[in-house]
Amino acid sequence: MKALRNGITKILNGLAGISFLAMVLLTCWQVFTRYVLKNPSTWSEELVGYLFAWMSLLGASIVTCERGHMNIPIVVERFGAGAQKGLLCLGELIAFLFSAVILVFGGVQITTLAMGQMTSSLGVPIGIFYIVLPLCGVLNMVYTVLNMVDILRGSQEEKEAV
């Protein structure tokens, strides 16, 4: 399971990094076309917005993998080891349910609905950019299951709140 987690995380890190690099390059292109060519590029501005959403959601999946989501450790630390495992698993279960209902189910609904709408500058279906919602939902669900297995096995300690 560790190989699966590491493989998915490596791909996510790569995609988030590529998305960030593309955003930087496109923003530089926007500045160049606006101030040097005096003819602003509208398609690049729109694409940067969509890439930002992709990068944010991919980053949220990476945070889920690392169990870096918000928590209140002072409450969990007041209980015994068994109860701590239960509370940690409950937190992962809540994240799993959120991902299943909001990101996967809701994401599929909005992606399907948005396939009929076109972006203003790029001319592609908006649903293409919304595919990241169910994709990250499934990734979050996989990560939360892996996290619960690690918690129950005791092979991964609780992450400290930042």
C-alpha positions as CSV (number, residue, x, y, z in Angstrom):
1,M,0.0,0.0,0.0
2,K,2.9,2.3,0.6
3,A,4.0,1.9,-3.0
4,L,0.4,2.8,-4.2
5,R,0.4,5.9,-1.9
6,N,3.9,7.0,-3.1
7,G,3.1,6.4,-6.7
8,I,-0.1,8.5,-6.7
9,T,1.5,11.2,-4.6
10,K,4.4,11.4,-7.1
11,I,2.0,11.8,-10.0
12,L,0.0,14.5,-8.1
13,N,3.1,16.4,-7.2
14,G,4.2,16.3,-10.8
15,L,0.8,17.5,-12.0
16,A,0.6,20.3,-9.4
17,G,4.1,21.4,-10.3
18,I,3.4,21.4,-14.1
19,S,0.2,23.3,-13.4
20,F,2.1,25.9,-11.3
21,L,4.8,26.3,-14.0
22,A,2.2,26.7,-16.7
23,M,0.5,29.4,-14.6
24,V,3.7,31.3,-14.2
25,L,4.5,31.1,-17.9
26,L,1.0,32.1,-19.0
27,T,1.0,35.0,-16.6
28,C,4.3,36.2,-18.0
29,W,2.7,35.8,-21.5
30,Q,-0.2,37.9,-20.3
31,V,2.0,40.7,-19.1
32,F,4.0,40.6,-22.3
33,T,1.0,40.8,-24.6
34,R,-0.7,43.5,-22.5
35,Y,2.2,45.9,-22.0
36,V,4.6,45.2,-24.8
37,L,2.3,44.1,-27.7
38,K,-0.6,46.3,-26.4
39,N,-3.0,43.4,-27.3
40,P,-3.9,41.5,-24.1
41,S,-4.3,37.7,-24.4
42,T,-7.7,36.7,-23.1
43,W,-7.4,33.0,-23.5
44,S,-4.3,32.8,-21.3
45,E,-6.0,34.6,-18.4
46,E,-8.9,32.2,-18.5
47,L,-6.6,29.2,-18.6
48,V,-4.7,30.5,-15.6
49,G,-7.9,30.6,-13.6
50,Y,-8.7,27.0,-14.5
51,L,-5.2,25.8,-13.8
52,F,-5.3,27.5,-10.4
53,A,-8.4,25.5,-9.5
54,W,-6.7,22.3,-10.7
55,M,-3.6,23.0,-8.7
56,S,-5.5,23.8,-5.6
57,L,-7.6,20.6,-5.7
58,L,-4.6,18.5,-6.5
59,G,-2.8,20.1,-3.6
60,A,-5.7,19.3,-1.4
61,S,-5.4,15.7,-2.3
62,I,-1.7,15.8,-1.4
63,V,-2.7,17.3,2.0
64,T,-5.2,14.5,2.5
65,C,-2.5,11.9,1.8
66,E,-0.2,13.5,4.4
67,R,-3.1,13.8,6.9
68,G,-2.4,17.5,7.0
69,H,-6.0,18.5,7.1
70,M,-7.3,20.6,10.0
71,N,-7.7,18.9,13.3
72,I,-7.7,19.7,17.0
73,P,-5.1,17.5,18.6
74,I,-5.7,18.7,22.1
75,V,-9.1,17.1,22.2
76,V,-7.8,13.7,20.8
77,E,-4.8,13.7,23.1
78,R,-7.1,13.6,26.2
79,F,-8.3,10.1,25.3
80,G,-6.5,6.7,25.5
81,A,-4.8,5.1,22.6
82,G,-7.8,3.1,21.5
83,A,-10.1,6.1,21.6
84,Q,-7.5,8.2,19.8
85,K,-7.4,5.6,16.9
86,G,-11.2,5.7,16.8
87,L,-11.4,9.5,16.7
88,L,-8.7,9.7,14.0
89,C,-10.6,7.1,11.9
90,L,-13.8,9.1,12.5
91,G,-12.0,12.2,11.0
92,E,-10.9,10.2,8.0
93,L,-14.4,8.7,7.6
94,I,-15.8,12.3,7.6
95,A,-13.3,13.3,4.9
96,F,-14.2,10.1,2.9
97,L,-17.9,10.9,3.1
98,F,-17.3,14.6,2.1
99,S,-15.2,13.4,-0.9
100,A,-17.8,10.9,-1.9
101,V,-20.8,13.2,-1.7
102,I,-19.5,16.6,-2.6
103,L,-16.5,16.0,-4.8
104,V,-17.4,12.7,-6.6
105,F,-21.2,12.8,-6.7
106,G,-21.5,16.6,-7.0
107,G,-18.5,16.8,-9.2
108,V,-20.0,14.3,-11.7
109,Q,-23.2,16.2,-11.7
110,I,-21.7,19.6,-12.4
111,T,-19.2,18.2,-14.9
112,T,-22.0,16.5,-16.9
113,L,-24.1,19.7,-16.7
114,A,-21.2,21.9,-17.8
115,M,-20.2,19.8,-20.8
116,G,-22.9,21.7,-22.7
117,Q,-21.3,25.1,-21.9
118,M,-18.3,26.5,-23.7
119,T,-15.6,28.7,-22.2
120,S,-15.6,32.2,-23.6
121,S,-12.0,32.5,-24.8
122,L,-10.8,28.9,-25.1
123,G,-13.9,27.5,-26.8
124,V,-13.8,24.1,-25.0
125,P,-16.5,22.6,-22.8
126,I,-16.3,23.9,-19.2
127,G,-16.9,20.4,-18.0
128,I,-13.4,19.5,-19.1
129,F,-12.0,21.8,-16.4
130,Y,-14.5,20.4,-13.8
131,I,-13.3,16.9,-14.2
132,V,-10.8,17.6,-11.5
133,L,-13.6,17.6,-8.9
134,P,-14.6,13.9,-9.1
135,L,-11.0,12.9,-9.9
136,C,-9.7,14.5,-6.7
137,G,-12.7,13.1,-4.8
138,V,-11.7,9.6,-5.8
139,L,-8.1,10.3,-4.9
140,N,-9.2,11.6,-1.5
141,M,-11.3,8.6,-0.9
142,V,-8.3,6.3,-1.7
143,Y,-6.1,8.3,0.6
144,T,-8.5,8.3,3.5
145,V,-8.9,4.5,3.3
146,L,-5.1,4.2,3.2
147,N,-4.9,6.6,6.2
148,M,-7.4,4.6,8.2
149,V,-5.5,1.4,7.5
150,D,-2.3,3.1,8.7
151,I,-4.1,4.4,11.8
152,L,-5.5,1.0,12.7
153,R,-2.1,-0.7,12.2
154,G,-0.4,2.0,14.2
155,S,2.1,2.6,11.4
156,Q,1.5,6.3,10.9
157,E,1.5,8.7,13.8
158,E,-0.9,11.6,14.0
159,K,0.3,14.7,12.2
160,E,0.7,17.8,14.4
161,A,-1.6,20.7,13.7
162,V,0.1,23.5,12.0
